């Protein structure tokens, strides 16, 4: 059993209006020290696989087909093995 | 300048219908090895602070007041210092 921790974020060239809105909300709440905010998505996926390599391959294609929009977003992930239960 | 990487996720006791929907979508796309999925939010916040402790205190109150719903969600974060620009 493997656990993949996946981060999906906008590519740097893509405008992130949500991040800007959150930053403005922080300034309105007097958190004036905040300089920049970006929001992304975070997934934890538990999956069965024969090896860590196989799990990473699975996660790659899951991200490509479902979790990230390759035109606008980029993803990164860590896969770790869970202790057998 | 400090960078905070913040993860906001549902508390374990809270039902996560979005995670279940994503898992079902994966199964429909023949990723049958997937056992469980949870979705959370991920924020990167850059802020000015005098010290790492001060930055962590800021991030704590930002999470409490704005980024996480304390009834349903829990958060964790890492703060690291950015090289001076």
Backbone of each chain as nested JSON, in Angstrom:
{
  "chains": [
    {"id": "A", "residues": [
      {"number": 1, "name": "UNK", "atoms": {"N": [0.847, -1.195, 0.0], "CA": [0.0, 0.0, 0.0], "C": [0.886, 1.249, 0.0]}},
      {"number": 2, "name": "UNK", "atoms": {"N": [0.566, 2.159, -0.879], "CA": [1.37, 3.371, -0.977], "C": [0.485, 4.596, -0.769]}},
      {"number": 3, "name": "UNK", "atoms": {"N": [1.088, 5.64, -0.217], "CA": [0.384, 6.91, -0.057], "C": [1.074, 7.938, -0.944]}},
      {"number": 4, "name": "UNK", "atoms": {"N": [0.291, 8.566, -1.826], "CA": [0.833, 9.634, -2.662], "C": [0.275, 10.957, -2.168]}},
      {"number": 5, "name": "UNK", "atoms": {"N": [1.149, 11.909, -1.937], "CA": [0.735, 13.27, -1.559], "C": [0.989, 14.153, -2.764]}},
      {"number": 6, "name": "UNK", "atoms": {"N": [-0.095, 14.655, -3.34], "CA": [-0.018, 15.325, -4.64], "C": [-0.376, 16.806, -4.476]}},
      {"number": 7, "name": "UNK", "atoms": {"N": [0.45, 17.66, -5.051], "CA": [0.16, 19.094, -5.077], "C": [-0.069, 19.516, -6.514]}},
      {"number": 8, "name": "UNK", "atoms": {"N": [-1.196, 20.159, -6.764], "CA": [-1.493, 20.681, -8.091], "C": [-1.558, 22.198, -7.971]}},
      {"number": 9, "name": "UNK", "atoms": {"N": [-0.726, 22.894, -8.718], "CA": [-0.715, 24.361, -8.655], "C": [-0.735, 24.935, -10.067]}},
      {"number": 10, "name": "UNK", "atoms": {"N": [-1.146, 26.185, -10.164], "CA": [-1.098, 26.864, -11.455], "C": [0.343, 26.993, -11.924]}},
      {"number": 11, "name": "UNK", "atoms": {"N": [0.533, 26.941, -13.241], "CA": [1.842, 27.283, -13.782], "C": [2.14, 28.741, -13.485]}},
      {"number": 12, "name": "UNK", "atoms": {"N": [3.423, 29.079, -13.326], "CA": [3.753, 30.465, -12.936], "C": [3.232, 31.507, -13.936]}},
      {"number": 13, "name": "UNK", "atoms": {"N": [3.083, 31.125, -15.19], "CA": [2.644, 32.097, -16.191], "C": [1.139, 32.35, -16.148]}},
      {"number": 14, "name": "UNK", "atoms": {"N": [0.401, 31.538, -15.368], "CA": [-1.061, 31.646, -15.346], "C": [-1.498, 32.574, -14.222]}},
      {"number": 15, "name": "UNK", "atoms": {"N": [-2.394, 33.487, -14.548], "CA": [-2.94, 34.412, -13.56], "C": [-3.725, 33.638, -12.504]}},
      {"number": 16, "name": "UNK", "atoms": {"N": [-3.539, 33.979, -11.236], "CA": [-4.21, 33.26, -10.159], "C": [-5.126, 34.224, -9.396]}},
      {"number": 17, "name": "UNK", "atoms": {"N": [-6.32, 34.504, -9.926], "CA": [-7.193, 35.513, -9.302], "C": [-7.623, 35.122, -7.893]}},
      {"number": 18, "name": "UNK", "atoms": {"N": [-7.731, 33.824, -7.64], "CA": [-8.129, 33.366, -6.313], "C": [-7.062, 33.735, -5.273]}},
      {"number": 19, "name": "UNK", "atoms": {"N": [-5.799, 33.532, -5.656], "CA": [-4.705, 33.899, -4.768], "C": [-4.715, 35.388, -4.472]}},
      {"number": 20, "name": "UNK", "atoms": {"N": [-4.961, 36.194, -5.499], "CA": [-5.0, 37.645, -5.314], "C": [-6.157, 38.026, -4.394]}},
      {"number": 21, "name": "UNK", "atoms": {"N": [-7.315, 37.381, -4.58], "CA": [-8.477, 37.664, -3.734], "C": [-8.176, 37.324, -2.275]}},
      {"number": 22, "name": "UNK", "atoms": {"N": [-7.506, 36.19, -2.058], "CA": [-7.178, 35.797, -0.689], "C": [-6.205, 36.794, -0.069]}},
      {"number": 23, "name": "UNK", "atoms": {"N": [-5.223, 37.232, -0.868], "CA": [-4.264, 38.217, -0.353], "C": [-4.996, 39.496, 0.043]}},
      {"number": 24, "name": "UNK", "atoms": {"N": [-5.927, 39.952, -0.8], "CA": [-6.676, 41.164, -0.477], "C": [-7.495, 40.983, 0.797]}},
      {"number": 25, "name": "UNK", "atoms": {"N": [-8.087, 39.796, 0.947], "CA": [-8.858, 39.529, 2.167], "C": [-7.948, 39.581, 3.391]}},
      {"number": 26, "name": "UNK", "atoms": {"N": [-6.724, 39.073, 3.259], "CA": [-5.789, 39.117, 4.39], "C": [-5.45, 40.559, 4.745]}},
      {"number": 27, "name": "UNK", "atoms": {"N": [-5.224, 41.385, 3.709], "CA": [-4.904, 42.786, 3.973], "C": [-6.082, 43.472, 4.667]}},
      {"number": 28, "name": "UNK", "atoms": {"N": [-7.301, 43.134, 4.236], "CA": [-8.488, 43.719, 4.862], "C": [-8.589, 43.317, 6.338]}},
      {"number": 29, "name": "UNK", "atoms": {"N": [-8.089, 42.117, 6.65], "CA": [-8.095, 41.652, 8.043], "C": [-6.836, 42.099, 8.788]}},
      {"number": 30, "name": "UNK", "atoms": {"N": [-6.114, 43.05, 8.228], "CA": [-4.916, 43.647, 8.831], "C": [-3.702, 42.728, 8.877]}},
      {"number": 31, "name": "UNK", "atoms": {"N": [-3.673, 41.703, 8.042], "CA": [-2.431, 40.934, 7.903], "C": [-1.614, 41.592, 6.79]}},
      {"number": 32, "name": "UNK", "atoms": {"N": [-1.066, 42.768, 7.085], "CA": [-0.435, 43.559, 6.03], "C": [0.947, 43.053, 5.651]}},
      {"number": 33, "name": "UNK", "atoms": {"N": [1.492, 42.137, 6.426], "CA": [2.826, 41.621, 6.126], "C": [2.793, 40.62, 4.972]}},
      {"number": 34, "name": "UNK", "atoms": {"N": [1.598, 40.189, 4.59], "CA": [1.498, 39.177, 3.53], "C": [1.841, 39.793, 2.184]}},
      {"number": 35, "name": "UNK", "atoms": {"N": [2.73, 39.155, 1.471], "CA": [3.223, 39.695, 0.212], "C": [2.563, 39.012, -0.984]}},
      {"number": 36, "name": "UNK", "atoms": {"N": [2.359, 37.722, -0.926], "CA": [1.778, 37.002, -2.059], "C": [1.13, 35.718, -1.556]}},
      {"number": 37, "name": "UNK", "atoms": {"N": [0.069, 35.307, -2.255], "CA": [-0.626, 34.069, -1.913], "C": [-0.918, 33.312, -3.197]}},
      {"number": 38, "name": "UNK", "atoms": {"N": [-0.671, 32.017, -3.204], "CA": [-1.186, 31.201, -4.299], "C": [-1.975, 30.056, -3.681]}},
      {"number": 39, "name": "UNK", "atoms": {"N": [-3.069, 29.717, -4.36], "CA": [-3.837, 28.565, -3.874], "C": [-3.714, 27.424, -4.864]}},
      {"number": 40, "name": "UNK", "atoms": {"N": [-3.554, 26.24, -4.323], "CA": [-3.513, 25.048, -5.162], "C": [-4.39, 23.972, -4.554]}},
      {"number": 41, "name": "UNK", "atoms": {"N": [-4.333, 22.794, -5.157], "CA": [-5.106, 21.673, -4.642], "C": [-4.149, 20.642, -4.068]}},
      {"number": 42, "name": "UNK", "atoms": {"N": [-4.634, 19.918, -3.099], "CA": [-3.813, 18.926, -2.43], "C": [-4.612, 17.631, -2.344]}},
      {"number": 43, "name": "UNK", "atoms": {"N": [-4.023, 16.535, -2.791], "CA": [-4.704, 15.247, -2.753], "C": [-3.843, 14.235, -2.007]}},
      {"number": 44, "name": "UNK", "atoms": {"N": [-4.512, 13.39, -1.25], "CA": [-3.827, 12.218, -0.699], "C": [-4.502, 10.995, -1.299]}},
      {"number": 45, "name": "UNK", "atoms": {"N": [-3.732, 10.191, -2.003], "CA": [-4.272, 9.017, -2.674], "C": [-3.579, 7.787, -2.098]}},
      {"number": 46, "name": "UNK", "atoms": {"N": [-4.358, 6.845, -1.605], "CA": [-3.797, 5.56, -1.162], "C": [-4.067, 4.552, -2.259]}},
      {"number": 47, "name": "UNK", "atoms": {"N": [-3.057, 3.822, -2.642], "CA": [-3.265, 2.845, -3.715], "C": [-2.388, 1.623, -3.522]}},
      {"number": 48, "name": "UNK", "atoms": {"N": [-2.849, 0.54, -4.114], "CA": [-2.086, -0.701, -4.131], "C": [-1.176, -0.699, -5.349]}},
      {"number": 49, "name": "UNK", "atoms": {"N": [0.054, -1.17, -5.163], "CA": [0.946, -1.289, -6.306], "C": [2.039, -2.281, -5.928]}},
      {"number": 50, "name": "UNK", "atoms": {"N": [2.657, -2.843, -6.924], "CA": [3.675, -3.86, -6.646], "C": [4.97, -3.245, -6.14]}},
      {"number": 51, "name": "UNK", "atoms": {"N": [5.258, -2.032, -6.6], "CA": [6.503, -1.396, -6.183], "C": [6.29, 0.108, -6.17]}},
      {"number": 52, "name": "UNK", "atoms": {"N": [7.241, 0.824, -5.613], "CA": [7.137, 2.278, -5.584], "C": [7.124, 2.847, -7.009]}},
      {"number": 53, "name": "UNK", "atoms": {"N": [7.952, 2.248, -7.877], "CA": [7.983, 2.693, -9.272], "C": [6.619, 2.554, -9.917]}},
      {"number": 54, "name": "UNK", "atoms": {"N": [5.985, 1.398, -9.706], "CA": [4.668, 1.169, -10.299], "C": [3.658, 2.176, -9.757]}},
      {"number": 55, "name": "UNK", "atoms": {"N": [3.745, 2.452, -8.454], "CA": [2.826, 3.427, -7.849], "C": [3.038, 4.806, -8.464]}},
      {"number": 56, "name": "UNK", "atoms": {"N": [4.311, 5.19, -8.667], "CA": [4.583, 6.513, -9.238], "C": [4.055, 6.625, -10.666]}},
      {"number": 57, "name": "UNK", "atoms": {"N": [4.173, 5.522, -11.398], "CA": [3.663, 5.521, -12.771], "C": [2.142, 5.723, -12.785]}},
      {"number": 58, "name": "UNK", "atoms": {"N": [1.45, 4.996, -11.891], "CA": [0.003, 5.153, -11.738], "C": [-0.363, 6.599, -11.429]}},
      {"number": 59, "name": "UNK", "atoms": {"N": [0.348, 7.163, -10.453], "CA": [0.034, 8.525, -10.011], "C": [0.271, 9.514, -11.142]}},
      {"number": 60, "name": "UNK", "atoms": {"N": [1.337, 9.297, -11.901], "CA": [1.594, 10.144, -13.065], "C": [0.402, 10.146, -14.005]}},
      {"number": 61, "name": "UNK", "atoms": {"N": [-0.117, 8.949, -14.331], "CA": [-1.201, 8.983, -15.304], "C": [-2.509, 9.46, -14.687]}},
      {"number": 62, "name": "UNK", "atoms": {"N": [-2.71, 9.226, -13.392], "CA": [-3.898, 9.79, -12.733], "C": [-3.848, 11.319, -12.774]}},
      {"number": 63, "name": "UNK", "atoms": {"N": [-2.677, 11.883, -12.491], "CA": [-2.557, 13.35, -12.51], "C": [-2.797, 13.881, -13.915]}},
      {"number": 64, "name": "UNK", "atoms": {"N": [-2.206, 13.212, -14.904], "CA": [-2.345, 13.688, -16.28], "C": [-3.783, 13.63, -16.764]}},
      {"number": 65, "name": "UNK", "atoms": {"N": [-4.506, 12.558, -16.381], "CA": [-5.841, 12.405, -16.941], "C": [-6.934, 13.033, -16.093]}},
      {"number": 66, "name": "UNK", "atoms": {"N": [-6.699, 13.194, -14.789], "CA": [-7.826, 13.57, -13.94], "C": [-7.563, 14.759, -13.017]}},
      {"number": 67, "name": "UNK", "atoms": {"N": [-6.436, 14.768, -12.355], "CA": [-6.28, 15.73, -11.263], "C": [-5.763, 17.091, -11.706]}},
      {"number": 68, "name": "UNK", "atoms": {"N": [-4.975, 17.123, -12.778], "CA": [-4.402, 18.4, -13.207], "C": [-4.803, 18.695, -14.645]}},
      {"number": 69, "name": "UNK", "atoms": {"N": [-5.018, 19.953, -14.927], "CA": [-5.269, 20.407, -16.289], "C": [-3.915, 20.793, -16.888]}},
      {"number": 70, "name": "UNK", "atoms": {"N": [-3.39, 19.978, -17.795], "CA": [-2.003, 20.187, -18.235], "C": [-1.775, 21.518, -18.959]}},
      {"number": 71, "name": "UNK", "atoms": {"N": [-2.856, 22.166, -19.397], "CA": [-2.682, 23.466, -20.035], "C": [-2.336, 24.561, -19.033]}},
      {"number": 72, "name": "UNK", "atoms": {"N": [-2.888, 24.436, -17.835], "CA": [-2.767, 25.544, -16.883], "C": [-2.044, 25.16, -15.612]}},
      {"number": 73, "name": "UNK", "atoms": {"N": [-2.017, 23.862, -15.324], "CA": [-1.546, 23.461, -14.007], "C": [-0.326, 22.545, -14.1]}},
      {"number": 74, "name": "UNK", "atoms": {"N": [0.381, 22.51, -13.031], "CA": [1.517, 21.618, -12.931], "C": [1.369, 20.841, -11.614]}},
      {"number": 75, "name": "UNK", "atoms": {"N": [1.951, 19.664, -11.542], "CA": [1.793, 18.887, -10.314], "C": [3.127, 18.322, -9.865]}},
      {"number": 76, "name": "UNK", "atoms": {"N": [3.181, 18.025, -8.587], "CA": [4.328, 17.307, -8.047], "C": [3.796, 16.374, -6.97]}},
      {"number": 77, "name": "UNK", "atoms": {"N": [4.523, 15.316, -6.698], "CA": [4.016, 14.376, -5.694], "C": [5.16, 13.649, -5.011]}},
      {"number": 78, "name": "UNK", "atoms": {"N": [4.855, 13.137, -3.827], "CA": [5.735, 12.24, -3.085], "C": [4.966, 10.947, -2.885]}},
      {"number": 79, "name": "UNK", "atoms": {"N": [5.631, 9.838, -3.136], "CA": [5.0, 8.552, -2.872], "C": [5.77, 7.872, -1.753]}},
      {"number": 80, "name": "UNK", "atoms": {"N": [5.052, 7.411, -0.736], "CA": [5.754, 6.641, 0.286], "C": [4.982, 5.365, 0.612]}},
      {"number": 81, "name": "UNK", "atoms": {"N": [5.731, 4.365, 1.019], "CA": [5.101, 3.081, 1.32], "C": [4.51, 3.127, 2.718]}},
      {"number": 82, "name": "UNK", "atoms": {"N": [3.304, 2.601, 2.848], "CA": [2.677, 2.515, 4.161], "C": [3.008, 1.163, 4.774]}},
      {"number": 83, "name": "UNK", "atoms": {"N": [3.121, 1.145, 6.075], "CA": [3.365, -0.123, 6.764], "C": [2.197, -1.07, 6.488]}},
      {"number": 84, "name": "UNK", "atoms": {"N": [2.477, -2.334, 6.311], "CA": [1.399, -3.307, 6.084], "C": [0.462, -3.371, 7.268]}},
      {"number": 85, "name": "UNK", "atoms": {"N": [-0.815, -3.447, 6.931], "CA": [-1.803, -3.453, 8.017], "C": [-2.318, -4.859, 8.259]}}
    ]},
    {"id": "B", "residues": [
      {"number": 1, "name": "UNK", "atoms": {"N": [12.005, 37.644, 4.58], "CA": [10.859, 37.105, 3.823], "C": [10.727, 35.608, 4.106]}},
      {"number": 2, "name": "UNK", "atoms": {"N": [9.515, 35.208, 4.415], "CA": [9.283, 33.802, 4.737], "C": [8.232, 33.21, 3.799]}},
      {"number": 3, "name": "UNK", "atoms": {"N": [8.39, 31.931, 3.515], "CA": [7.397, 31.21, 2.713], "C": [6.72, 30.181, 3.61]}},
      {"number": 4, "name": "UNK", "atoms": {"N": [5.398, 30.249, 3.673], "CA": [4.642, 29.252, 4.433], "C": [3.901, 28.357, 3.455]}},
      {"number": 5, "name": "UNK", "atoms": {"N": [4.071, 27.067, 3.618], "CA": [3.33, 26.099, 2.809], "C": [2.28, 25.482, 3.716]}},
      {"number": 6, "name": "UNK", "atoms": {"N": [1.022, 25.755, 3.394], "CA": [-0.08, 25.428, 4.3], "C": [-0.981, 24.371, 3.669]}},
      {"number": 7, "name": "UNK", "atoms": {"N": [-1.288, 23.332, 4.43], "CA": [-2.238, 22.312, 3.98], "C": [-3.473, 22.378, 4.858]}},
      {"number": 8, "name": "UNK", "atoms": {"N": [-4.63, 22.498, 4.239], "CA": [-5.892, 22.489, 4.977], "C": [-6.668, 21.253, 4.54]}},
      {"number": 9, "name": "UNK", "atoms": {"N": [-6.988, 20.391, 5.489], "CA": [-7.718, 19.167, 5.142], "C": [-8.886, 18.981, 6.105]}},
      {"number": 10, "name": "UNK", "atoms": {"N": [-9.857, 18.191, 5.676], "CA": [-10.968, 17.867, 6.563], "C": [-10.465, 17.093, 7.77]}},
      {"number": 11, "name": "UNK", "atoms": {"N": [-11.126, 17.3, 8.902], "CA": [-10.854, 16.44, 10.044], "C": [-11.274, 15.019, 9.699]}},
      {"number": 12, "name": "UNK", "atoms": {"N": [-10.601, 14.02, 10.28], "CA": [-10.897, 12.628, 9.914], "C": [-12.361, 12.249, 10.145]}},
      {"number": 13, "name": "UNK", "atoms": {"N": [-13.01, 12.887, 11.107], "CA": [-14.398, 12.518, 11.406], "C": [-15.396, 13.1, 10.405]}},
      {"number": 14, "name": "UNK", "atoms": {"N": [-14.937, 14.004, 9.526], "CA": [-15.845, 14.681, 8.602], "C": [-15.916, 13.91, 7.278]}},
      {"number": 15, "name": "UNK", "atoms": {"N": [-17.12, 13.714, 6.797], "CA": [-17.333, 13.04, 5.523], "C": [-16.752, 13.885, 4.389]}},
      {"number": 16, "name": "UNK", "atoms": {"N": [-16.041, 13.246, 3.47], "CA": [-15.4, 13.97, 2.367], "C": [-15.986, 13.495, 1.037]}},
      {"number": 17, "name": "UNK", "atoms": {"N": [-17.173, 14.011, 0.662], "CA": [-17.845, 13.518, -0.548], "C": [-17.023, 13.777, -1.812]}},
      {"number": 18, "name": "UNK", "atoms": {"N": [-16.251, 14.867, -1.815], "CA": [-15.432, 15.186, -2.98], "C": [-14.366, 14.11, -3.2]}},
      {"number": 19, "name": "UNK", "atoms": {"N": [-13.751, 13.674, -2.097], "CA": [-12.748, 12.617, -2.202], "C": [-13.358, 11.332, -2.738]}},
      {"number": 20, "name": "UNK", "atoms": {"N": [-14.564, 11.008, -2.255], "CA": [-15.239, 9.796, -2.714], "C": [-15.556, 9.91, -4.209]}},
      {"number": 21, "name": "UNK", "atoms": {"N": [-16.021, 11.099, -4.628], "CA": [-16.344, 11.299, -6.044], "C": [-15.097, 11.132, -6.912]}},
      {"number": 22, "name": "UNK", "atoms": {"N": [-13.975, 11.66, -6.448], "CA": [-12.733, 11.539, -7.224], "C": [-12.305, 10.078, -7.302]}},
      {"number": 23, "name": "UNK", "atoms": {"N": [-12.434, 9.364, -6.177], "CA": [-12.085, 7.941, -6.195], "C": [-12.961, 7.195, -7.2]}},
      {"number": 24, "name": "UNK", "atoms": {"N": [-14.264, 7.487, -7.207], "CA": [-15.146, 6.813, -8.161], "C": [-14.753, 7.132, -9.598]}},
      {"number": 25, "name": "UNK", "atoms": {"N": [-14.395, 8.39, -9.842], "CA": [-13.968, 8.767, -11.19], "C": [-12.713, 7.996, -11.588]}},
      {"number": 26, "name": "UNK", "atoms": {"N": [-11.807, 7.802, -10.644], "CA": [-10.581, 7.038, -10.944], "C": [-10.934, 5.599, -11.302]}},
      {"number": 27, "name": "UNK", "atoms": {"N": [-11.861, 5.019, -10.541], "CA": [-12.255, 3.641, -10.834], "C": [-12.897, 3.559, -12.215]}},
      {"number": 28, "name": "UNK", "atoms": {"N": [-13.707, 4.566, -12.567], "CA": [-14.332, 4.575, -13.888], "C": [-13.28, 4.666, -14.99]}},
      {"number": 29, "name": "UNK", "atoms": {"N": [-12.165, 5.328, -14.679], "CA": [-11.069, 5.439, -15.667], "C": [-10.11, 4.256, -15.557]}},
      {"number": 30, "name": "UNK", "atoms": {"N": [-10.543, 3.197, -14.877], "CA": [-9.774, 1.951, -14.739], "C": [-8.54, 2.047, -13.863]}},
      {"number": 31, "name": "UNK", "atoms": {"N": [-8.488, 3.05, -12.982], "CA": [-7.425, 3.053, -11.971], "C": [-7.961, 2.314, -10.746]}},
      {"number": 32, "name": "UNK", "atoms": {"N": [-8.085, 0.995, -10.882], "CA": [-8.77, 0.221, -9.85], "C": [-7.916, -0.022, -8.61]}},
      {"number": 33, "name": "UNK", "atoms": {"N": [-6.648, 0.278, -8.698], "CA": [-5.762, 0.069, -7.554], "C": [-5.95, 1.136, -6.478]}},
      {"number": 34, "name": "UNK", "atoms": {"N": [-6.675, 2.208, -6.828], "CA": [-6.83, 3.301, -5.866], "C": [-7.769, 2.879, -4.75]}},
      {"number": 35, "name": "UNK", "atoms": {"N": [-7.327, 3.102, -3.523], "CA": [-8.09, 2.642, -2.378], "C": [-8.857, 3.792, -1.712]}},
      {"number": 36, "name": "UNK", "atoms": {"N": [-8.246, 4.954, -1.62], "CA": [-8.908, 6.085, -0.965], "C": [-8.312, 7.385, -1.482]}},
      {"number": 37, "name": "UNK", "atoms": {"N": [-9.138, 8.427, -1.512], "CA": [-8.682, 9.741, -1.949], "C": [-9.239, 10.776, -0.988]}},
      {"number": 38, "name": "UNK", "atoms": {"N": [-8.411, 11.718, -0.57], "CA": [-8.949, 12.886, 0.117], "C": [-8.436, 14.125, -0.596]}},
      {"number": 39, "name": "UNK", "atoms": {"N": [-9.306, 15.119, -0.674], "CA": [-8.864, 16.372, -1.279], "C": [-8.782, 17.447, -0.22]}},
      {"number": 40, "name": "UNK", "atoms": {"N": [-7.737, 18.237, -0.303], "CA": [-7.595, 19.357, 0.61], "C": [-7.183, 20.596, -0.16]}},
      {"number": 41, "name": "UNK", "atoms": {"N": [-6.906, 21.654, 0.563], "CA": [-6.451, 22.882, -0.072], "C": [-4.988, 23.099, 0.28]}},
      {"number": 42, "name": "UNK", "atoms": {"N": [-4.311, 23.777, -0.617], "CA": [-2.892, 24.026, -0.426], "C": [-2.623, 25.5, -0.706]}},
      {"number": 43, "name": "UNK", "atoms": {"N": [-1.966, 26.172, 0.207], "CA": [-1.668, 27.586, 0.026], "C": [-0.176, 27.817, 0.18]}},
      {"number": 44, "name": "UNK", "atoms": {"N": [0.336, 28.705, -0.635], "CA": [1.695, 29.204, -0.413], "C": [1.576, 30.691, -0.117]}},
      {"number": 45, "name": "UNK", "atoms": {"N": [2.041, 31.08, 1.057], "CA": [1.935, 32.471, 1.473], "C": [3.346, 33.006, 1.703]}},
      {"number": 46, "name": "UNK", "atoms": {"N": [3.673, 34.091, 1.04], "CA": [4.951, 34.768, 1.301], "C": [4.663, 35.962, 2.185]}},
      {"number": 47, "name": "UNK", "atoms": {"N": [5.416, 36.097, 3.243], "CA": [5.155, 37.231, 4.134], "C": [6.443, 37.741, 4.762]}},
      {"number": 48, "name": "UNK", "atoms": {"N": [6.396, 39.003, 5.162], "CA": [7.489, 39.621, 5.894], "C": [7.293, 39.391, 7.373]}},
      {"number": 49, "name": "UNK", "atoms": {"N": [8.368, 39.082, 8.063], "CA": [8.274, 38.947, 9.512], "C": [9.674, 39.102, 10.069]}},
      {"number": 50, "name": "UNK", "atoms": {"N": [9.732, 39.444, 11.357], "CA": [11.04, 39.687, 11.96], "C": [11.789, 38.395, 12.237]}},
      {"number": 51, "name": "UNK", "atoms": {"N": [11.038, 37.338, 12.51], "CA": [11.681, 36.069, 12.82], "C": [10.76, 34.941, 12.379]}},
      {"number": 52, "name": "UNK", "atoms": {"N": [11.301, 33.725, 12.389], "CA": [10.481, 32.585, 12.008], "C": [9.317, 32.415, 12.982]}},
      {"number": 53, "name": "UNK", "atoms": {"N": [9.596, 32.648, 14.272], "CA": [8.526, 32.541, 15.268], "C": [7.394, 33.517, 14.982]}},
      {"number": 54, "name": "UNK", "atoms": {"N": [7.764, 34.757, 14.648], "CA": [6.742, 35.763, 14.355], "C": [5.945, 35.355, 13.121]}},
      {"number": 55, "name": "UNK", "atoms": {"N": [6.631, 34.802, 12.116], "CA": [5.941, 34.365, 10.903], "C": [4.96, 33.243, 11.229]}},
      {"number": 56, "name": "UNK", "atoms": {"N": [5.393, 32.301, 12.076], "CA": [4.504, 31.184, 12.411], "C": [3.28, 31.66, 13.174]}},
      {"number": 57, "name": "UNK", "atoms": {"N": [3.472, 32.663, 14.03], "CA": [2.342, 33.21, 14.769], "C": [1.328, 33.854, 13.82]}},
      {"number": 58, "name": "UNK", "atoms": {"N": [1.866, 34.627, 12.855], "CA": [1.014, 35.242, 11.819], "C": [0.22, 34.173, 11.074]}},
      {"number": 59, "name": "UNK", "atoms": {"N": [0.915, 33.13, 10.624], "CA": [0.283, 32.083, 9.824], "C": [-0.789, 31.384, 10.64]}},
      {"number": 60, "name": "UNK", "atoms": {"N": [-0.503, 31.146, 11.918], "CA": [-1.513, 30.549, 12.789], "C": [-2.789, 31.372, 12.797]}},
      {"number": 61, "name": "UNK", "atoms": {"N": [-2.65, 32.692, 12.975], "CA": [-3.905, 33.448, 13.068], "C": [-4.546, 33.61, 11.694]}},
      {"number": 62, "name": "UNK", "atoms": {"N": [-3.756, 33.64, 10.612], "CA": [-4.358, 33.672, 9.27], "C": [-5.164, 32.396, 9.029]}},
      {"number": 63, "name": "UNK", "atoms": {"N": [-4.606, 31.25, 9.407], "CA": [-5.325, 29.986, 9.202], "C": [-6.604, 29.969, 10.029]}},
      {"number": 64, "name": "UNK", "atoms": {"N": [-6.497, 30.409, 11.289], "CA": [-7.667, 30.361, 12.16], "C": [-8.782, 31.265, 11.67]}},
      {"number": 65, "name": "UNK", "atoms": {"N": [-8.404, 32.441, 11.152], "CA": [-9.462, 33.398, 10.807], "C": [-9.929, 33.287, 9.37]}},
      {"number": 66, "name": "UNK", "atoms": {"N": [-9.082, 32.774, 8.477], "CA": [-9.435, 32.888, 7.059], "C": [-9.342, 31.587, 6.281]}},
      {"number": 67, "name": "UNK", "atoms": {"N": [-8.28, 30.837, 6.446], "CA": [-8.036, 29.738, 5.509], "C": [-8.723, 28.435, 5.892]}},
      {"number": 68, "name": "UNK", "atoms": {"N": [-8.912, 28.206, 7.177], "CA": [-9.511, 26.938, 7.589], "C": [-10.781, 27.196, 8.391]}},
      {"number": 69, "name": "UNK", "atoms": {"N": [-11.743, 26.333, 8.226], "CA": [-12.96, 26.362, 9.028], "C": [-12.723, 25.446, 10.231]}},
      {"number": 70, "name": "UNK", "atoms": {"N": [-12.539, 26.032, 11.413], "CA": [-12.099, 25.215, 12.55], "C": [-13.108, 24.143, 12.977]}},
      {"number": 71, "name": "UNK", "atoms": {"N": [-14.355, 24.273, 12.521], "CA": [-15.328, 23.238, 12.863], "C": [-15.091, 21.952, 12.093]}},
      {"number": 72, "name": "UNK", "atoms": {"N": [-14.627, 22.091, 10.857], "CA": [-14.556, 20.927, 9.976], "C": [-13.148, 20.606, 9.52]}},
      {"number": 73, "name": "UNK", "atoms": {"N": [-12.284, 21.6, 9.57], "CA": [-10.98, 21.424, 8.925], "C": [-9.841, 21.552, 9.92]}},
      {"number": 74, "name": "UNK", "atoms": {"N": [-8.744, 20.986, 9.542], "CA": [-7.533, 21.101, 10.334], "C": [-6.424, 21.558, 9.387]}},
      {"number": 75, "name": "UNK", "atoms": {"N": [-5.408, 22.205, 9.919], "CA": [-4.344, 22.68, 9.037], "C": [-2.983, 22.352, 9.621]}},
      {"number": 76, "name": "UNK", "atoms": {"N": [-2.02, 22.299, 8.726], "CA": [-0.632, 22.183, 9.153], "C": [0.204, 23.012, 8.193]}},
      {"number": 77, "name": "UNK", "atoms": {"N": [1.366, 23.442, 8.633], "CA": [2.179, 24.288, 7.762], "C": [3.658, 24.139, 8.071]}},
      {"number": 78, "name": "UNK", "atoms": {"N": [4.451, 24.485, 7.076], "CA": [5.899, 24.616, 7.225], "C": [6.257, 26.043, 6.866]}},
      {"number": 79, "name": "UNK", "atoms": {"N": [7.083, 26.658, 7.679], "CA": [7.559, 28.0, 7.352], "C": [9.043, 27.918, 7.094]}},
      {"number": 80, "name": "UNK", "atoms": {"N": [9.491, 28.466, 5.98], "CA": [10.941, 28.536, 5.776], "C": [11.35, 29.925, 5.32]}},
      {"number": 81, "name": "UNK", "atoms": {"N": [12.578, 30.265, 5.658], "CA": [13.064, 31.592, 5.311], "C": [13.542, 31.597, 3.867]}},
      {"number": 82, "name": "UNK", "atoms": {"N": [13.17, 32.64, 3.133], "CA": [13.64, 32.772, 1.757], "C": [14.927, 33.582, 1.759]}},
      {"number": 83, "name": "UNK", "atoms": {"N": [15.789, 33.276, 0.831], "CA": [17.024, 34.048, 0.701], "C": [16.672, 35.5, 0.407]}},
      {"number": 84, "name": "UNK", "atoms": {"N": [17.414, 36.43, 0.977], "CA": [17.152, 37.846, 0.704], "C": [17.341, 38.158, -0.767]}},
      {"number": 85, "name": "UNK", "atoms": {"N": [16.41, 38.975, -1.258], "CA": [16.482, 39.29, -2.685], "C": [17.065, 40.673, -2.89]}}
    ]}
  ]
}
